[in-house]
Amino acid sequence: KRDQFLPAGTANWRMGVASEPKSAAEDAEERSSRDEEEEEDGRAWIELTLEEETKEERESENMPRADPVFIHLVPLGALGEVAEADSSLVVQSGFAATEDATVHRLSRIVLQLAVLNFLLALCLELYRLVLNLMKGSYVSIVFFFFWVGFAYYVCWLGVQGVRTRNASCCECCNDCGFLQAFQFIYVVFAVLRAVRLLVALIYLDAREIVFNFLLLLITASTAEYSRQLILVIQGLPPVIRARVPETTDATPVPLAAAEPIP
């Protein structure tokens, strides 16, 4: 009876059945194999934990804001029509519906003015292209695509400014957002249009006076509303987003395993 409380090996020795002792090489190999299994288990557990945390953070970062706001690129929204996600010529705003109503009003005005300026530039360049082709100047085709492409890029800056809450448009300058670049370009446009209007007034060209005055009014309004939108955005509370941790190639440290006491 006393033998049942003794370790198995001791009982075997007392019963005359001795277990074969293991050699040092076999014992070292068994320990090495056990350590490798424990290391693999620890690595798999750590990788699974990191993968789950990264997935949760990415989902929280890419999660759309509640009550998204959609803005018409054409002045339909100003007539009382509600913009829908599946509508054509609609952009999803980067601002939540619960935020200040002023930012939504200015965003709609800036977007629609940006599209209006692009359409005007497209019509003017088409008119100039037709006139130059009638004169036999085929080089004007190159200038047509250049100016239309530039006008499209400027319009894209305004759209991105509203969609991204005026995010930084370049890595070299964090203070320069899409709307700052958009506003600067239209300030330059307004100054150039004012110079042309002044020249038309000097020569008393009625057609040029009316034409440049209307374009000056549109470009100056675009620059001014962009400035107001930038000021309103700067007064909004910042949106905190979860950052996805950078993955490294370093081998994860395995969990410490208990070693049997010899």
DABEL-V726865 format. One record per backbone hydrogen bond with DSSP energy under -0.5 kcal/mol. CO is the residue of the C=O (numbers start at 1). NH is the residue of the N-H. If there is no record, write none. Layout:
co=(CO	CO)
nh=(NH	NH)
This chain:
co=(1	2	3	7	8	9	10	11	12	13	16	23	24	25	26	27	28	29	30	31	32	33	34	35	36	37	38	39	40	41	42	43	44	45	46	47	48	49	50	51	52	53	54	55	56	57	58	59	66	67	69	71	74	74	76	76	77	84	87	89	91	91	96	100	100	101	102	103	104	105	106	107	108	109	110	111	112	113	114	115	116	117	118	119	120	121	122	123	124	125	126	127	128	129	130	131	132	133	136	137	138	139	139	140	141	142	143	144	145	146	147	148	149	150	151	152	153	154	155	156	157	158	159	160	161	162	162	167	173	175	176	176	177	178	179	180	181	182	183	184	185	186	187	188	189	190	191	192	193	194	195	196	197	198	199	200	200	204	205	206	207	208	209	210	211	212	213	214	215	216	217	218	219	220	221	222	223	224	225	226	227	228	229	230	231	232	233	238	239	243	260)
nh=(4	5	6	11	12	13	14	15	17	16	18	27	28	29	30	31	32	33	34	35	36	37	38	39	40	41	42	43	44	45	46	47	48	49	50	51	52	53	54	55	56	57	58	59	60	61	62	63	97	97	93	91	76	77	79	81	80	87	90	73	71	93	99	103	104	105	106	107	108	109	110	111	112	113	114	115	116	117	118	119	120	121	122	123	124	125	126	127	128	129	130	131	132	133	134	135	137	136	138	140	141	142	143	144	145	146	147	148	149	150	151	152	153	154	155	156	157	158	159	160	161	162	163	164	166	94	165	178	176	177	169	170	181	182	183	184	185	186	187	188	189	190	191	192	193	194	195	196	197	198	199	200	201	202	203	204	205	206	209	210	211	212	213	214	215	216	217	218	219	220	221	222	223	224	225	226	227	228	229	230	231	232	233	234	235	235	236	240	241	245	262)
